[in-house]
Amino acid sequence: MISSEAILQVFCGATPRLFYPNPCSNLLTYSHGSITKCKKRSRSNAIRFFRCSNVHTRRQFPTTPSIRHETFQNRRSFHHLTCKCQTSESVSGFTAEDANGTWVVDNPKQFNTIQDTNHPPNLSDSKDNHKLKKEKDDSTSDTIEDEAWDLLRDSIVNYCGSPIGTIAAKDPTSSSVLNYDQVFIRDFIPSGIAFLLKGEYDIVRSFILHTLQLQSWEKTMDCHSPGQGLMPASFKVRTVPLEGDDTATEEVLDPDFGEAAIGRVAPVDSGLWWIILLRAYGKSSGDLSLQERIDVQTGIKMILKLCLADGFDMFPTLLVADGPCMIDRRMGIHGHPLEIQSLFYSALLCAREMLAQEEGSTDLIIALNNRLVALSFHIREYYWIDMKKLNEIYRYKTEEYSYDAVNKFNIYPDQISPWLVEWMPNRGGYLIGNLQPAHMDFRFFSLGNFWSVVSSLVTVDQSHAILDLIEAKWADLVADMPFKICYPALEGQEWQIITGSDPKNTPWSYHNGGSWPTLLWQLTVACIKMGRPEIAERAVKIAEERLGKDKWPEYYDTKRARFIGKQSRLFQTWTIAGYLVAKLLLKDPTKAKILMNDEDSELVNAFSCMTTSNPRKKRGPKSSQKTYIV
């Protein structure tokens, strides 16, 4: 049985490295939360000797709620994972010899076709021209990929001499860095997948283990600490002088759990993405020892306990504040946003697959299975909308007080916006963005719909219907650059009320209907899963025409994505990585399986039982087995 005081294996030297030597080779025992420091002495430029020492920080597993009155500033000095490098030289950027192929120089040969007007066109010449054009397009694509890999490797961040992640953006044209020089959990996911697909596992392993140790630290803002298990939104590697020694430097990992973020919103999606990446690492590398480690198993359980904790909510969906995910500013997604629910479902499936079957995990697995059944039923039944469902909502009766009510959430038909009536195609459908009492957010949110397909949160028929809608509404969702983060944009008074007149989220910009190229990789996985990769290929081809020329922007503005975003960072890492993952998966679609979740037959049977059961039979005294109202 694994307790919360379990001895955790520290990543430095606990398991063999696949590529890079680790300067820390000792096994450190957690006792009330210790952190690792690596000392590095420089005897010569060729030989380095490493010695590790320990210092203590806080790691508490409170049994009762408590209010902590220490100030954040007093705690901040303890919130560092440190590496003491006793050399005046700062750690240089990661460089490695590319063992995955040679670089291609773009020097395509030009061809001029001359036709003799006195003779009819030669069909063989036409075929040759088509072949030459295809070869030229392939050459251009290879050149863009080479550039992308070069930029991705240039964004790598090192800690203790080993790669640990990639920064959000490395834009030489911007004078304001803000937090774009940090390693974001969600931003690293496409980078990590790209490295896994290339067979470069060490950086992903290092990222997983270092962020795991950050999870254990106390998070405090205004004397309040969130629940155990929260993963940071980002972290930064800082190099600072070592106190008392002018010839030495100290590297520290400085995490941000939302206490420094704009809006001070905790990142709900970080832990969910972490679990998904952990499973992908095991399936891609074949190294299951990582997920079997005691500290990793404990980390998974802490995330699950935080997500499955009891609360006031009546629904199986996760209740969150505004801006807890990729959309991290006020955009009216508070409540039960689709993106969080799809990631939550996927993370539950991945965690169930990785959790060790032992006595201490029995209750957690039971709760997990119950939640999976309730969540899948809830999303498929109440979030789905197509022309048929829209017509049903249009005819809803309201103010129904009954256990057998059709309009269970008391949705008023007048909520149906005129844009939706005209926009909904006869063939196709999608999952709405949010559902709460008397409120349905009918906006199309891309990531939530993509990942619902990938994770099998929706049925096979619904998955195809989502792709049908994308094809039918290509001009709106893709246009000149894939892919709209949501559709349509909030405008006028609605924009003022919902966003608070956010100058960054103006209509058809940033999170408010902007186009984000990083969404290419999620679209590609969804299309491959449903056997329709041609949709993703079409989107990638559109992106290739501009991304390199536009210097890999973070997002695009205007309804057709014609402009680079007015505040868009250039050389955005997850734009680069998203494109690379899409290209790699289209070349070898079988590799997309590391991210997919197959539909569980037990869940299908349970779903069938729930749809045919009488809700009146479920009323009565609370049973020992946990249930959810759906």
C-alpha positions as CSV (number, residue, x, y, z in Angstrom):
1,M,0.0,0.0,0.0
2,I,1.4,3.3,-1.0
3,S,0.9,6.1,1.5
4,S,1.3,9.8,0.9
5,E,4.5,9.6,3.0
6,A,6.0,7.1,0.6
7,I,9.7,7.2,-0.1
8,L,10.1,8.7,-3.5
9,Q,12.8,8.0,-5.9
10,V,14.6,11.2,-7.1
11,F,15.2,11.4,-10.8
12,C,18.9,12.0,-10.6
13,G,20.4,8.6,-11.2
14,A,17.5,6.4,-10.1
15,T,17.3,4.8,-13.5
16,P,19.7,4.6,-16.4
17,R,19.7,7.5,-18.9
18,L,19.2,6.7,-22.5
19,F,21.3,9.5,-24.0
20,Y,22.7,12.1,-21.7
21,P,24.9,11.6,-18.6
22,N,23.3,12.8,-15.3
23,P,25.5,14.8,-13.0
24,C,23.5,13.6,-10.0
25,S,23.9,9.9,-9.3
26,N,22.8,9.5,-5.7
27,L,19.4,8.2,-4.5
28,L,17.7,10.8,-2.4
29,T,15.1,9.9,0.2
30,Y,12.1,12.2,0.6
31,S,11.6,13.1,4.2
32,H,9.2,16.0,4.6
33,G,10.1,17.2,1.2
34,S,13.8,17.4,0.2
35,I,15.2,18.9,-3.0
36,T,18.3,18.0,-5.0
37,K,21.4,20.1,-5.4
38,C,24.1,19.2,-7.8
39,K,27.6,20.5,-7.3
40,K,29.9,20.6,-10.3
41,R,33.6,21.4,-10.1
42,S,35.7,22.3,-13.1
43,R,39.2,20.8,-13.1
44,S,39.7,21.3,-16.8
45,N,37.8,21.8,-20.0
46,A,37.7,18.1,-20.7
47,I,37.1,16.5,-17.3
48,R,34.4,17.3,-14.8
49,F,33.7,15.7,-11.4
50,F,30.3,15.7,-9.8
51,R,29.2,15.6,-6.2
52,C,25.6,15.8,-5.0
53,S,24.4,17.2,-1.7
54,N,21.0,17.7,-0.1
55,V,19.1,20.5,1.5
56,H,15.7,20.5,2.9
57,T,12.5,22.2,1.8
58,R,8.9,21.6,2.7
59,R,6.8,18.7,1.6
60,Q,3.6,18.2,3.7
61,F,0.7,16.0,3.4
62,P,-1.8,17.6,5.7
63,T,-4.6,15.4,7.1
64,T,-6.8,18.3,7.9
65,P,-7.4,21.6,6.2
66,S,-5.3,24.4,7.5
67,I,-4.6,28.1,6.8
68,R,-1.0,29.0,6.3
69,H,-0.1,32.6,7.3
70,E,3.5,32.7,6.1
71,T,3.9,35.2,3.3
72,F,4.6,34.1,-0.2
73,Q,7.8,36.1,-0.2
74,N,9.1,34.2,2.8
75,R,8.3,30.9,1.2
76,R,9.7,31.7,-2.2
77,S,13.3,31.0,-1.2
78,F,12.4,27.4,-0.5
79,H,10.5,27.0,-3.8
80,H,13.6,26.1,-5.9
81,L,15.0,22.9,-7.2
82,T,18.7,23.8,-7.3
83,C,21.8,22.7,-9.0
84,K,25.1,24.2,-7.6
85,C,27.6,24.3,-10.4
86,Q,30.9,25.5,-8.9
87,T,32.3,27.1,-12.1
88,S,32.1,30.7,-13.3
89,E,30.9,29.4,-16.7
90,S,27.1,29.4,-17.1
91,V,25.5,26.3,-18.6
92,S,25.5,26.6,-22.3
93,G,22.6,25.7,-24.6
94,F,22.0,22.1,-25.5
95,T,23.9,21.0,-28.7
96,A,23.8,17.5,-30.1
97,E,24.8,15.9,-33.3
98,D,21.8,15.1,-35.4
99,A,21.7,11.4,-35.8
100,N,18.3,11.4,-37.5
101,G,19.4,12.3,-41.0
102,T,21.3,14.9,-43.0
103,W,20.1,18.5,-43.5
104,V,18.7,19.3,-46.9
105,V,19.8,22.4,-48.8
106,D,17.0,24.1,-50.7
107,N,18.3,24.6,-54.2
108,P,15.5,23.3,-56.4
109,K,16.2,23.2,-60.1
110,Q,14.1,25.5,-62.1
111,F,12.3,24.2,-65.2
112,N,10.9,26.2,-68.1
113,T,8.3,24.6,-70.2
114,I,8.2,25.8,-73.8
115,Q,5.4,24.7,-76.0
116,D,5.4,24.9,-79.7
117,T,2.1,26.5,-80.7
118,N,2.3,24.7,-84.0
119,H,1.9,21.3,-82.4
120,P,-0.7,19.8,-80.0
121,P,0.4,19.5,-76.4
122,N,2.3,16.4,-75.5
123,L,0.5,14.4,-72.7
124,S,3.8,12.9,-71.6
125,D,5.2,16.4,-71.1
126,S,2.2,17.3,-69.0
127,K,2.8,14.3,-66.7
128,D,6.5,15.1,-66.5
129,N,5.6,18.7,-65.4
130,H,3.2,17.4,-62.8
131,K,5.9,15.1,-61.5
132,L,8.5,17.8,-61.4
133,K,6.1,20.1,-59.5
134,K,5.4,17.4,-57.0
135,E,9.2,16.9,-56.5
136,K,9.6,20.7,-56.0
137,D,6.8,20.8,-53.5
138,D,8.3,17.8,-51.6
139,S,11.7,19.6,-51.6
140,T,10.1,22.7,-50.2
141,S,8.4,20.7,-47.5
142,D,11.6,19.0,-46.5
143,T,13.4,22.4,-46.3
144,I,10.6,23.7,-44.0
145,E,10.9,20.6,-41.8
146,D,14.6,21.0,-41.6
147,E,14.2,24.6,-40.5
148,A,11.6,23.6,-38.0
149,W,13.8,21.0,-36.4
150,D,16.7,23.5,-36.2
151,L,14.5,26.0,-34.4
152,L,13.0,23.3,-32.1
153,R,16.4,22.2,-31.0
154,D,17.5,25.8,-30.5
155,S,14.6,26.2,-28.0
156,I,15.8,23.4,-25.7
157,V,16.5,24.4,-22.1
158,N,19.2,22.6,-20.0
159,Y,19.3,21.9,-16.3
160,C,22.4,20.3,-14.7
161,G,23.8,19.9,-18.2
162,S,20.9,17.9,-19.5
163,P,17.9,18.9,-21.6
164,I,14.8,19.4,-19.6
165,G,12.3,21.1,-21.9
166,T,11.7,23.8,-24.5
167,I,10.9,27.5,-23.9
168,A,7.6,28.9,-25.1
169,A,9.2,31.2,-27.7
170,K,12.5,32.5,-28.8
171,D,11.6,35.7,-30.7
172,P,14.6,37.9,-31.4
173,T,12.3,40.7,-32.6
174,S,10.6,41.1,-29.2
175,S,12.0,43.3,-26.5
176,S,9.4,42.2,-23.9
177,V,10.1,38.6,-22.7
178,L,7.3,38.3,-20.1
179,N,7.1,34.5,-19.4
180,Y,7.8,33.3,-22.9
181,D,11.3,32.2,-21.8
182,Q,9.8,29.6,-19.5
183,V,9.0,26.0,-20.0
184,F,5.2,25.5,-20.1
185,I,3.7,22.1,-19.4
186,R,1.0,22.4,-22.1
187,D,3.4,24.0,-24.6
188,F,6.0,21.3,-24.2
189,I,3.5,18.5,-25.1
190,P,3.9,18.8,-28.9
191,S,7.7,19.3,-28.4
192,G,7.8,16.1,-26.3
193,I,5.7,14.1,-28.9
194,A,8.0,15.3,-31.7
195,F,11.1,14.1,-29.8
196,L,9.4,10.8,-29.0
197,L,8.5,10.3,-32.7
198,K,12.2,10.9,-33.5
199,G,13.4,8.4,-30.9
200,E,14.9,11.0,-28.6
201,Y,13.4,9.9,-25.3
202,D,15.8,11.4,-22.8
203,I,14.5,14.9,-22.8
204,V,10.9,13.7,-22.3
205,R,11.9,11.5,-19.4
206,S,13.8,14.3,-17.8
207,F,10.9,16.7,-18.3
208,I,8.4,14.2,-16.7
209,L,10.6,13.5,-13.6
210,H,11.5,17.2,-13.0
211,T,8.0,18.4,-13.2
212,L,6.9,15.5,-11.0
213,Q,9.2,16.8,-8.2
214,L,7.8,20.3,-8.7
215,Q,4.4,18.9,-8.0
216,S,5.3,18.0,-4.4
217,W,6.0,21.6,-3.3
218,E,3.6,23.8,-1.4
219,K,1.8,26.4,-3.5
220,T,0.7,29.5,-1.6
221,M,-0.9,32.7,-2.6
222,D,-2.4,35.2,-0.1
223,C,-2.0,32.6,2.7
224,H,-4.0,30.0,0.8
225,S,-2.7,26.7,-0.6
226,P,-4.5,24.6,-3.3
227,G,-4.9,20.9,-3.1
228,Q,-2.0,18.5,-3.3
229,G,-1.3,17.2,-6.8
230,L,-1.4,20.5,-8.7
231,M,1.2,20.7,-11.5
232,P,2.8,24.0,-12.3
233,A,1.8,26.0,-15.4
234,S,5.5,26.6,-16.1
235,F,9.0,26.7,-14.7
236,K,12.1,28.6,-15.4
237,V,15.8,27.6,-15.1
238,R,17.6,30.5,-13.4
239,T,21.3,30.8,-13.0
240,V,22.3,32.8,-9.9
241,P,25.6,33.4,-8.1
242,L,26.3,31.0,-5.3
243,E,26.3,32.8,-1.9
244,G,29.7,32.9,-0.4
245,D,31.6,31.8,-3.5
246,D,32.2,34.3,-6.3
247,T,33.6,31.6,-8.6
248,A,30.5,29.4,-8.6
249,T,26.9,29.6,-9.9
250,E,23.7,28.0,-8.9
251,E,20.9,26.7,-11.2
252,V,17.4,26.7,-9.8
253,L,14.1,25.6,-11.1
254,D,11.5,28.2,-10.3
255,P,7.9,27.0,-10.9
256,D,4.8,29.1,-11.4
257,F,1.6,27.4,-10.2
258,G,-0.5,30.4,-11.3
259,E,0.5,32.7,-8.5
260,A,2.5,34.9,-11.0
261,A,0.4,34.3,-14.1
262,I,-1.8,36.9,-15.6
263,G,-5.2,36.6,-13.9
264,R,-3.7,34.2,-11.2
265,V,-5.5,31.2,-12.6
266,A,-4.4,27.7,-11.6
267,P,-3.5,25.5,-14.6
268,V,-6.0,22.6,-14.4
269,D,-4.8,21.1,-17.7
270,S,-1.1,20.7,-16.7
271,G,-1.6,17.5,-14.7
272,L,-3.9,16.0,-17.3
273,W,-1.4,16.6,-20.1
274,W,1.4,15.3,-17.9
275,I,-0.4,11.9,-17.5
276,I,-1.1,11.8,-21.3
277,L,2.6,12.4,-22.1
278,L,3.7,9.8,-19.5
279,R,1.7,7.2,-21.3
280,A,2.9,8.3,-24.7
281,Y,6.5,8.0,-23.5
282,G,6.0,4.4,-22.3
283,K,4.3,3.3,-25.5
284,S,6.8,5.0,-27.8
285,S,10.1,4.1,-25.9
286,G,9.0,0.7,-24.5
287,D,10.4,1.9,-21.2
288,L,7.6,1.1,-18.7
289,S,10.0,1.3,-15.8
290,L,9.4,5.0,-15.6
291,Q,5.6,4.7,-15.0
292,E,6.2,1.9,-12.5
293,R,8.4,3.9,-10.2
294,I,7.0,4.6,-6.8
295,D,7.3,8.4,-7.1
296,V,5.6,8.4,-10.5
297,Q,2.8,6.2,-9.3
298,T,2.3,8.5,-6.3
299,G,2.3,11.5,-8.7
300,I,-0.5,9.9,-10.8
301,K,-2.5,9.2,-7.7
302,M,-2.2,12.8,-6.4
303,I,-3.5,14.2,-9.6
304,L,-6.4,11.7,-9.7
305,K,-7.3,12.5,-6.1
306,L,-7.3,16.2,-6.8
307,C,-9.6,15.7,-9.8
308,L,-11.9,13.1,-8.2
309,A,-12.4,14.9,-4.9
310,D,-15.9,15.5,-3.7
311,G,-17.5,18.9,-4.1
312,F,-20.8,20.7,-4.5
313,D,-21.1,20.0,-8.2
314,M,-23.9,17.7,-9.3
315,F,-22.3,16.6,-12.6
316,P,-19.4,14.3,-13.4
317,T,-17.6,17.0,-15.4
318,L,-14.8,19.0,-13.8
319,L,-15.9,22.5,-12.4
320,V,-13.2,25.1,-13.1
321,A,-12.7,28.8,-13.2
322,D,-12.2,30.9,-16.3
323,G,-8.9,30.5,-18.2
324,P,-7.7,27.1,-16.8
325,C,-6.3,25.7,-20.0
326,M,-5.0,26.8,-23.4
327,I,-7.5,29.6,-23.2
328,D,-5.9,31.2,-20.2
329,R,-7.7,34.5,-20.2
330,R,-11.3,35.5,-19.5
331,M,-13.3,34.1,-22.4
332,G,-16.5,32.9,-20.7
333,I,-15.4,29.2,-20.4
334,H,-15.8,29.0,-16.6
335,G,-17.9,26.1,-15.4
336,H,-17.5,22.9,-17.4
337,P,-15.5,23.7,-20.5
338,L,-15.2,21.0,-23.2
339,E,-11.4,21.2,-23.4
340,I,-11.0,20.3,-19.7
341,Q,-13.5,17.5,-19.9
342,S,-11.9,15.8,-23.0
343,L,-8.4,16.0,-21.4
344,F,-9.9,14.8,-18.1
345,Y,-11.4,11.7,-19.8
346,S,-8.2,10.9,-21.7
347,A,-6.1,11.3,-18.5
348,L,-8.4,9.0,-16.6
349,L,-8.1,6.3,-19.3
350,C,-4.3,6.7,-19.4
351,A,-4.0,6.6,-15.6
352,R,-6.1,3.5,-15.4
353,E,-3.8,1.8,-17.9
354,M,-0.6,2.8,-15.9
355,L,-1.7,2.4,-12.3
356,A,-0.2,-0.6,-10.5
357,Q,-2.8,-3.2,-9.5
358,E,-2.3,-3.2,-5.7
359,E,-4.4,-3.0,-2.6
360,G,-3.8,0.7,-2.1
361,S,-5.2,1.5,-5.6
362,T,-8.4,-0.4,-5.4
363,D,-10.7,2.4,-4.2
364,L,-9.1,4.9,-6.5
365,I,-9.6,2.6,-9.6
366,I,-13.3,2.0,-8.6
367,A,-13.9,5.8,-8.4
368,L,-12.0,6.3,-11.6
369,N,-14.2,3.7,-13.5
370,N,-17.4,5.2,-12.1
371,R,-16.4,8.6,-13.2
372,L,-15.5,7.4,-16.7
373,V,-18.9,5.9,-17.2
374,A,-20.7,9.0,-15.9
375,L,-18.5,11.4,-17.8
376,S,-18.8,9.6,-21.2
377,F,-22.6,9.4,-20.8
378,H,-22.9,13.1,-19.8
379,I,-20.8,14.4,-22.7
380,R,-22.3,12.2,-25.4
381,E,-25.8,12.9,-24.3
382,Y,-25.9,16.6,-23.4
383,Y,-22.9,18.2,-25.1
384,W,-23.6,16.8,-28.6
385,I,-25.4,19.0,-31.1
386,D,-26.3,18.5,-34.8
387,M,-29.3,19.7,-36.9
388,K,-31.6,17.1,-35.3
389,K,-30.6,18.1,-31.7
390,L,-30.8,21.8,-32.5
391,N,-34.4,21.3,-33.7
392,E,-35.2,19.5,-30.4
393,I,-33.8,22.4,-28.4
394,Y,-35.7,24.8,-30.5
395,R,-38.9,23.0,-29.4
396,Y,-38.0,22.6,-25.7
397,K,-40.5,23.2,-23.0
398,T,-39.1,25.0,-20.0
399,E,-39.7,25.0,-16.2
400,E,-40.1,21.3,-16.1
401,Y,-40.1,19.9,-12.5
402,S,-39.8,16.2,-13.1
403,Y,-37.3,13.3,-12.9
404,D,-38.3,12.5,-16.4
405,A,-37.8,16.0,-17.8
406,V,-36.6,16.3,-21.4
407,N,-35.1,19.7,-20.8
408,K,-33.1,18.7,-17.8
409,F,-30.9,21.9,-17.7
410,N,-33.9,24.3,-18.3
411,I,-32.4,25.6,-21.5
412,Y,-34.4,28.4,-23.1
413,P,-34.8,28.0,-26.9
414,D,-34.2,31.7,-27.3
415,Q,-30.5,31.0,-26.5
416,I,-30.1,29.6,-30.0
417,S,-28.2,32.3,-31.8
418,P,-29.1,33.3,-35.4
419,W,-25.5,32.5,-36.5
420,L,-25.9,28.8,-35.4
421,V,-29.2,28.3,-37.3
422,E,-27.5,29.4,-40.5
423,W,-24.1,27.8,-39.7
424,M,-25.1,24.2,-38.8
425,P,-24.7,21.9,-41.8
426,N,-27.2,19.2,-42.6
427,R,-24.5,16.6,-42.3
428,G,-22.2,16.8,-39.3
429,G,-22.2,17.9,-35.7
430,Y,-20.0,18.8,-32.8
431,L,-19.7,19.1,-29.0
432,I,-20.7,22.4,-27.6
433,G,-18.2,24.4,-25.5
434,N,-19.9,24.4,-22.1
435,L,-23.0,23.3,-20.3
436,Q,-24.5,24.6,-17.1
437,P,-28.0,25.2,-15.7
438,A,-29.9,27.3,-18.2
439,H,-26.8,27.9,-20.3
440,M,-25.3,26.2,-23.3
441,D,-22.3,27.7,-25.0
442,F,-22.8,26.8,-28.6
443,R,-19.3,28.0,-29.8
444,F,-17.2,25.4,-31.5
445,F,-14.0,24.8,-29.5
446,S,-11.4,23.0,-31.7
447,L,-9.1,21.4,-29.1
448,G,-12.0,19.9,-27.1
449,N,-13.6,18.4,-30.2
450,F,-10.3,17.1,-31.5
451,W,-9.3,15.4,-28.3
452,S,-12.8,14.0,-27.8
453,V,-12.2,12.1,-31.0
454,V,-8.7,11.0,-30.0
455,S,-9.8,9.8,-26.5
456,S,-13.0,8.1,-27.7
457,L,-15.1,10.4,-25.5
458,V,-17.5,10.5,-28.4
459,T,-18.9,7.6,-30.4
460,V,-17.5,6.5,-33.8
461,D,-20.5,8.1,-35.5
462,Q,-20.1,11.4,-33.6
463,S,-16.3,11.4,-34.4
464,H,-17.0,11.2,-38.1
465,A,-19.7,13.8,-37.8
466,I,-17.2,16.2,-36.2
467,L,-14.8,15.7,-39.2
468,D,-17.8,16.1,-41.6
469,L,-18.5,19.5,-40.0
470,I,-14.9,20.5,-40.4
471,E,-15.0,19.7,-44.1
472,A,-18.3,21.5,-44.5
473,K,-17.1,24.6,-42.7
474,W,-13.6,24.6,-44.0
475,A,-13.8,28.3,-45.1
476,D,-14.7,29.3,-41.5
477,L,-12.5,27.0,-39.4
478,V,-9.4,26.9,-41.6
479,A,-9.5,29.5,-44.4
480,D,-5.9,30.8,-44.9
481,M,-4.4,29.2,-41.9
482,P,-5.5,26.3,-39.6
483,F,-7.0,26.3,-37.1
484,K,-9.6,28.5,-35.4
485,I,-9.3,28.0,-31.6
486,C,-13.0,28.7,-31.4
487,Y,-15.8,29.8,-33.7
488,P,-17.4,32.3,-33.9
489,A,-15.7,35.2,-32.2
490,L,-17.4,37.3,-29.4
491,E,-18.3,40.7,-30.8
492,G,-19.9,43.9,-29.7
493,Q,-21.6,44.0,-26.3
494,E,-21.2,40.3,-25.9
495,W,-17.4,40.8,-26.2
496,Q,-17.5,43.6,-23.7
497,I,-19.4,41.7,-21.1
498,I,-17.8,38.3,-21.4
499,T,-14.1,39.3,-21.8
500,G,-14.3,42.5,-19.8
501,S,-13.3,44.4,-23.0
502,D,-10.0,42.5,-23.2
503,P,-7.8,44.4,-25.7
504,K,-5.9,41.2,-26.5
505,N,-9.0,39.1,-27.1
506,T,-10.6,41.5,-29.6
507,P,-12.9,39.8,-32.2
508,W,-11.1,37.3,-34.4
509,S,-7.8,37.7,-32.5
510,Y,-5.9,35.5,-30.0
511,H,-8.3,33.3,-28.0
512,N,-11.4,35.0,-29.5
513,G,-11.5,33.4,-32.8
514,G,-7.8,33.5,-33.6
515,S,-6.1,30.8,-35.7
516,W,-3.5,28.7,-34.0
517,P,-1.2,26.6,-36.2
518,T,-0.2,24.4,-33.2
519,L,-3.7,22.8,-33.4
520,L,-2.5,21.0,-36.5
521,W,-1.1,18.1,-34.5
522,Q,-4.3,17.4,-32.5
523,L,-6.3,17.6,-35.8
524,T,-3.9,15.2,-37.4
525,V,-4.2,12.6,-34.6
526,A,-8.0,12.8,-34.8
527,C,-8.1,12.4,-38.6
528,I,-5.7,9.5,-38.5
529,K,-7.7,7.7,-35.9
530,M,-10.9,7.9,-38.0
531,G,-9.1,6.9,-41.2
532,R,-9.4,10.3,-42.8
533,P,-5.8,11.6,-43.0
534,E,-6.5,13.6,-46.2
535,I,-8.2,16.3,-44.1
536,A,-5.1,16.8,-42.0
537,E,-2.9,16.7,-45.1
538,R,-4.9,19.5,-46.7
539,A,-4.6,21.6,-43.6
540,V,-0.8,21.0,-43.3
541,K,-0.3,22.0,-47.0
542,I,-2.1,25.3,-46.3
543,A,0.1,25.9,-43.2
544,E,3.3,25.1,-45.1
545,E,2.8,27.9,-47.5
546,R,3.0,30.6,-44.8
547,L,4.6,29.4,-41.6
548,G,8.2,29.6,-42.6
549,K,7.8,32.9,-44.4
550,D,5.9,34.4,-41.5
551,K,8.6,33.2,-39.0
552,W,6.4,30.7,-37.2
553,P,3.9,33.0,-35.4
554,E,1.9,32.0,-32.3
555,Y,-1.4,32.8,-33.9
556,Y,-3.1,34.7,-36.7
557,D,-5.8,37.3,-36.7
558,T,-8.9,38.2,-38.8
559,K,-11.8,36.0,-39.8
560,R,-9.8,34.3,-42.6
561,A,-6.5,34.3,-40.7
562,R,-4.9,36.7,-43.2
563,F,-2.8,38.7,-40.7
564,I,-0.1,37.6,-38.3
565,G,-1.6,38.2,-34.8
566,K,-1.1,41.8,-33.6
567,Q,0.6,40.6,-30.4
568,S,1.7,37.2,-31.7
569,R,5.2,36.0,-30.8
570,L,7.4,34.8,-33.6
571,F,9.3,31.5,-33.6
572,Q,6.7,30.1,-31.2
573,T,7.9,26.7,-30.1
574,W,4.5,24.9,-30.1
575,T,3.7,26.3,-33.5
576,I,7.0,24.7,-34.7
577,A,6.5,21.4,-32.8
578,G,2.8,21.1,-33.8
579,Y,3.7,21.3,-37.5
580,L,6.5,18.7,-37.0
581,V,4.3,16.3,-35.2
582,A,1.6,16.6,-37.9
583,K,4.2,15.9,-40.6
584,L,5.8,12.9,-38.7
585,L,2.4,11.3,-38.1
586,L,1.2,11.7,-41.7
587,K,4.4,9.9,-42.8
588,D,3.8,7.1,-40.4
589,P,0.2,7.1,-39.1
590,T,0.8,3.9,-37.0
591,K,2.8,6.1,-34.5
592,A,-0.3,8.1,-33.6
593,K,-1.4,5.1,-31.5
594,I,0.7,6.4,-28.6
595,L,-1.8,9.2,-28.2
596,M,-5.1,7.4,-28.9
597,N,-7.5,5.8,-26.5
598,D,-9.7,3.0,-27.9
599,E,-13.3,2.8,-26.9
600,D,-13.7,0.6,-23.8
601,S,-16.3,-2.2,-24.3
602,E,-17.2,-2.1,-20.6
603,L,-17.9,1.6,-20.9
604,V,-20.1,1.0,-23.9
605,N,-22.1,-1.6,-22.0
606,A,-22.4,0.6,-19.0
607,F,-23.5,3.5,-21.3
608,S,-26.2,1.3,-22.8
609,C,-27.5,0.4,-19.4
610,M,-27.7,4.0,-18.3
611,T,-29.7,5.1,-21.4
612,T,-32.3,2.4,-20.7
613,S,-32.5,2.7,-16.9
614,N,-35.3,4.5,-15.1
615,P,-34.0,7.5,-13.1
616,R,-36.6,7.0,-10.4
617,K,-35.0,3.7,-9.4
618,K,-31.8,5.5,-8.5
619,R,-33.5,7.5,-5.7
620,G,-33.1,6.4,-2.1
621,P,-30.5,6.3,0.6
622,K,-26.9,6.8,-0.4
623,S,-25.2,3.5,-1.1
624,S,-21.6,2.7,-0.2
625,Q,-20.7,2.7,-3.9
626,K,-20.2,6.2,-5.3
627,T,-22.6,7.3,-8.0
628,Y,-22.9,10.4,-10.1
629,I,-26.0,12.2,-11.3
630,V,-25.9,12.5,-15.1
